[in-house]
Amino acid sequence: MDEWSLWLTGEKHLAPFTIRNYQMELRLLSEFLCDGRYSWVTACEEEFGSGAHTVPICHEWNTHAHLPQYEGSRRPYLLLARNCSGSSTTPNSDHTDSSTRSRVPA
């Protein structure tokens, strides 16, 4: 788990949010495989012998923690003039509130 997480961070340069999501998916899968309510534990014992058993591999100490409130990029977004102007360039845009529009009977 540790080596895979380091590879995702160091070589793939993935964002902490993405790595945490990958780890969460792996945690959910391993918990499903280890859950006694399903037949995976029995299937592993039958396939690999009675000494083999499934164990969870994702724990709080080897996965990324969700620490900051906001994890997005701190880079400022480029605001274009068309995004800042009061008018829209789309032909069907209507800036009136839906509650003030007249209703046409069906």
BALOBA-1460 file (C-alpha; in Angstrom, 3 decimals):
// residues 106
<rec num="1" residu="m" x="0.000" y="0.000" z="0.000"/>
<rec num="2" residu="d" x="2.782" y="2.413" z="0.917"/>
<rec num="3" residu="e" x="4.785" y="1.838" z="-2.244"/>
<rec num="4" residu="w" x="1.709" y="2.187" z="-4.449"/>
<rec num="5" residu="s" x="0.750" y="5.460" z="-2.737"/>
<rec num="6" residu="l" x="4.293" y="6.797" z="-3.145"/>
<rec num="7" residu="w" x="4.240" y="5.831" z="-6.824"/>
<rec num="8" residu="l" x="0.926" y="7.666" z="-7.325"/>
<rec num="9" residu="t" x="2.347" y="10.748" z="-5.636"/>
<rec num="10" residu="g" x="5.934" y="10.780" z="-6.863"/>
<rec num="11" residu="e" x="5.825" y="9.359" z="-10.358"/>
<rec num="12" residu="k" x="2.228" y="9.907" z="-11.463"/>
<rec num="13" residu="h" x="1.992" y="13.335" z="-9.714"/>
<rec num="14" residu="l" x="-1.661" y="12.792" z="-8.828"/>
<rec num="15" residu="a" x="-3.515" y="15.182" z="-6.566"/>
<rec num="16" residu="p" x="-4.090" y="14.136" z="-2.936"/>
<rec num="17" residu="f" x="-7.846" y="14.083" z="-3.624"/>
<rec num="18" residu="t" x="-7.367" y="11.548" z="-6.443"/>
<rec num="19" residu="i" x="-5.029" y="9.353" z="-4.398"/>
<rec num="20" residu="r" x="-7.439" y="9.351" z="-1.459"/>
<rec num="21" residu="n" x="-10.287" y="8.317" z="-3.773"/>
<rec num="22" residu="y" x="-8.196" y="5.444" z="-5.180"/>
<rec num="23" residu="q" x="-7.362" y="4.337" z="-1.650"/>
<rec num="24" residu="m" x="-11.007" y="4.572" z="-0.587"/>
<rec num="25" residu="e" x="-12.074" y="2.364" z="-3.503"/>
<rec num="26" residu="l" x="-9.405" y="-0.180" z="-2.598"/>
<rec num="27" residu="r" x="-10.474" y="-0.052" z="1.059"/>
<rec num="28" residu="l" x="-14.101" y="-0.708" z="0.134"/>
<rec num="29" residu="l" x="-13.110" y="-3.624" z="-2.102"/>
<rec num="30" residu="s" x="-10.899" y="-5.215" z="0.542"/>
<rec num="31" residu="e" x="-13.598" y="-4.788" z="3.208"/>
<rec num="32" residu="f" x="-16.081" y="-6.486" z="0.875"/>
<rec num="33" residu="l" x="-13.665" y="-9.375" z="0.265"/>
<rec num="34" residu="c" x="-13.013" y="-9.782" z="4.013"/>
<rec num="35" residu="d" x="-16.659" y="-9.590" z="5.060"/>
<rec num="36" residu="g" x="-17.883" y="-12.938" z="6.394"/>
<rec num="37" residu="r" x="-21.373" y="-12.335" z="5.012"/>
<rec num="38" residu="y" x="-20.066" y="-13.065" z="1.534"/>
<rec num="39" residu="s" x="-18.394" y="-16.221" z="0.271"/>
<rec num="40" residu="w" x="-15.002" y="-14.696" z="-0.560"/>
<rec num="41" residu="v" x="-13.333" y="-15.796" z="2.694"/>
<rec num="42" residu="t" x="-14.423" y="-19.392" z="2.105"/>
<rec num="43" residu="a" x="-13.409" y="-19.237" z="-1.553"/>
<rec num="44" residu="c" x="-9.894" y="-18.042" z="-0.612"/>
<rec num="45" residu="e" x="-9.516" y="-20.819" z="1.969"/>
<rec num="46" residu="e" x="-10.633" y="-23.425" z="-0.563"/>
<rec num="47" residu="e" x="-8.353" y="-22.047" z="-3.279"/>
<rec num="48" residu="f" x="-5.214" y="-21.314" z="-1.240"/>
<rec num="49" residu="g" x="-5.538" y="-23.616" z="1.778"/>
<rec num="50" residu="s" x="-6.844" y="-23.344" z="5.307"/>
<rec num="51" residu="g" x="-3.967" y="-21.100" z="6.449"/>
<rec num="52" residu="a" x="-4.785" y="-18.427" z="3.874"/>
<rec num="53" residu="h" x="-7.244" y="-15.751" z="4.811"/>
<rec num="54" residu="t" x="-8.284" y="-12.367" z="3.549"/>
<rec num="55" residu="v" x="-7.197" y="-9.277" z="5.483"/>
<rec num="56" residu="p" x="-7.881" y="-5.582" z="4.919"/>
<rec num="57" residu="i" x="-4.851" y="-3.726" z="3.568"/>
<rec num="58" residu="c" x="-6.024" y="-0.106" z="3.890"/>
<rec num="59" residu="h" x="-5.826" y="1.451" z="7.326"/>
<rec num="60" residu="e" x="-5.819" y="4.982" z="8.715"/>
<rec num="61" residu="w" x="-2.037" y="4.877" z="9.167"/>
<rec num="62" residu="n" x="-1.243" y="3.979" z="5.518"/>
<rec num="63" residu="t" x="-3.807" y="6.058" z="3.611"/>
<rec num="64" residu="h" x="-4.103" y="9.779" z="2.915"/>
<rec num="65" residu="a" x="-6.172" y="11.625" z="5.479"/>
<rec num="66" residu="h" x="-8.720" y="14.266" z="4.549"/>
<rec num="67" residu="l" x="-7.209" y="17.279" z="6.284"/>
<rec num="68" residu="p" x="-7.883" y="20.568" z="4.504"/>
<rec num="69" residu="q" x="-11.326" y="22.021" z="4.032"/>
<rec num="70" residu="y" x="-10.595" y="22.799" z="0.376"/>
<rec num="71" residu="e" x="-8.204" y="20.812" z="-1.785"/>
<rec num="72" residu="g" x="-8.625" y="22.499" z="-5.127"/>
<rec num="73" residu="s" x="-5.924" y="24.366" z="-6.954"/>
<rec num="74" residu="r" x="-4.819" y="27.593" z="-5.316"/>
<rec num="75" residu="r" x="-4.120" y="29.116" z="-8.742"/>
<rec num="76" residu="p" x="-6.358" y="32.058" z="-9.619"/>
<rec num="77" residu="y" x="-8.835" y="31.440" z="-12.369"/>
<rec num="78" residu="l" x="-8.675" y="33.542" z="-15.499"/>
<rec num="79" residu="l" x="-11.855" y="35.569" z="-15.793"/>
<rec num="80" residu="l" x="-12.730" y="36.335" z="-19.363"/>
<rec num="81" residu="a" x="-14.544" y="39.515" z="-20.362"/>
<rec num="82" residu="r" x="-17.539" y="37.512" z="-21.590"/>
<rec num="83" residu="n" x="-17.857" y="35.863" z="-18.160"/>
<rec num="84" residu="c" x="-17.821" y="39.201" z="-16.359"/>
<rec num="85" residu="s" x="-20.223" y="41.146" z="-18.570"/>
<rec num="86" residu="g" x="-23.876" y="41.435" z="-17.671"/>
<rec num="87" residu="s" x="-25.083" y="40.069" z="-20.994"/>
<rec num="88" residu="s" x="-24.902" y="36.548" z="-22.245"/>
<rec num="89" residu="t" x="-23.956" y="35.532" z="-25.758"/>
<rec num="90" residu="t" x="-26.300" y="32.551" z="-25.910"/>
<rec num="91" residu="p" x="-29.380" y="33.127" z="-28.080"/>
<rec num="92" residu="n" x="-31.879" y="31.574" z="-25.658"/>
<rec num="93" residu="s" x="-30.624" y="33.145" z="-22.455"/>
<rec num="94" residu="d" x="-33.190" y="34.670" z="-20.179"/>
<rec num="95" residu="h" x="-32.030" y="36.478" z="-17.048"/>
<rec num="96" residu="t" x="-35.478" y="36.758" z="-15.521"/>
<rec num="97" residu="d" x="-36.369" y="34.715" z="-12.505"/>
<rec num="98" residu="s" x="-38.612" y="31.755" z="-13.288"/>
<rec num="99" residu="s" x="-41.169" y="32.954" z="-10.733"/>
<rec num="100" residu="t" x="-41.710" y="36.200" z="-12.692"/>
<rec num="101" residu="r" x="-42.243" y="34.580" z="-16.079"/>
<rec num="102" residu="s" x="-45.758" y="34.377" z="-17.397"/>
<rec num="103" residu="r" x="-47.096" y="30.880" z="-17.509"/>
<rec num="104" residu="v" x="-48.667" y="29.575" z="-20.679"/>
<rec num="105" residu="p" x="-51.469" y="27.053" z="-20.176"/>
<rec num="106" residu="a" x="-50.705" y="23.624" z="-21.587"/>
